[in-house]
Amino acid sequence: MTDLAPLLPTTSWPLLALAAVVVFGAGIVRGFAGFGFSALCVAGLSLVMPPAQVVPPIFVLEVLASLSLLRGALAHADWRWLSWLLAGNALFIPMGVALLAWLPETPLRLLIGSLLLAAALASRFGLAMALEPTRGVRFGAGVVSGLFNGVAAIGGTALAVLLSTSAMPPAVMRATMIVLFLFTDLYALAVAALMPAAGGGGGEAGGALLGAQTLRWAFFLAPAMLAGIWVGQRSFADISPERFRRIVLDLLIVIAVLGVARALAGWVATS
């Protein structure tokens, strides 16, 4: 029998099992809604692992998730939206990163999480705000998504809040986000590959954030994620547009609450 130990992360089996459960659950959400995987994984795994160890393998898994969903998404994606969303993200992800460097991190993340929570709650409980799909609105959505991606890696959540207020059919909304996230995840992964890890990357001297341990985590967690995506896709197949919208808004509220809770915890820890 082949020894898989060199391919597995160097950590305890209970932590490996917990990580697989978290990733499986987040994979169900990704397969169903087309977003939310990173936010849920980071929120769950950061409770037991340093964020610097969590985020790079999640980027790798996000790319794999997008590729596994891409074939079906290409036929349904709204390319008029996508062209402007891609432009907004390409231009404003670096600006979001710069904003994070200039302003205090924790209050900024708390503000963004609170704004997302307020928007999701307003949409969920009846505040109507129908977005007209003009070029300005599409580009503006890309700007917001890019800034929020750069500041807090929650551009997908922000975009889902905005698109949930439009008349976009569920299959089109889901497919459009899947294609967009493939671009943004590759962008983030390229940055991670070039970014040196603090203190040499947890044992990989001089290593980048995208090092051997990152790839071991991705190798181990990929089957759990793909299984979750399969379950999520099957759940999406027969859902009505109205029920999809309600579930998406409920999910957005949960993700926003988790983001606010993380920011508050960081604030308390540093005060």
C-alpha positions, 0 to 999 in steps of 0.5 A: 500500500502506498504511504500517503503520509508525506502528502498529508499536512503535518498536524494531528488527526483530530484537526484533519478531521475537523478541517474536512468537516468544515470544508465539506459543509462549505463545499455544499454551500459553494455547489448550491449558491456559487459563493461562500466557500472561503468565508465559511472555511476561514471562519471555521478553521481560523478558530483552531488554526492561524489565518496565515495557514488557512487562507492559502490552501483555501485559495487553491481549493477555490480555484479547484471549486471554480474549475469543477463548476466552470463547464456548467457555468459558462453556458449560463453566465451573464457576460455583460455583467462579467466584463464590468465585474472583471474590470472593477475587480482587476482595478480595485483589488489592489486599491483595497489592499492599499486601503487596508495598509493605510487604515486600521485593519480591525475597525475597517473589517468591522465596518465592512462586515456591519454594512454587509449585514445591514444590507443583507438584513434589509433585503431579506426582510423586505426592503426593495432595491432593484438594480438596473443592469446599466454599465455604471451599475455593473462597474460599480458592483465590480468596484465594490466587490474588488475593494471588499476583496482587497480589504477583507477577502469578502468581495463575493459576499458583497457581490452576492448582496448586490446581485440578490437585489437584481432580477437576475435568474438564480442559474445566471447569478450563480454561474456569473459568480462562479466564473468571476471567482475563478479570476479573482481566486487565480489573482489572489493565488498569484499574490500568495505564491509571491508573498513570503510567509512570516518567519519562513512559512511555519518551517519552510525556510524562506518559503512563500505562502504557497508552499509545500504545506499549503499544497498538502492541505489542499490535497487532503481537503479537495475530496471533502470539498468536491463531495460537498459541491456535488451535494450542493449542486444536486440541491440547487437543481430543483429549487425555485427562484424565490426560495433560492433568493431567500436561502442566499440572503439567509446565508449572506446574513450568517456570513456577515455575522461571522465576519463581524464576530471575527472583527469584534474578537480581533478588536477585543484581543488587541485592546 
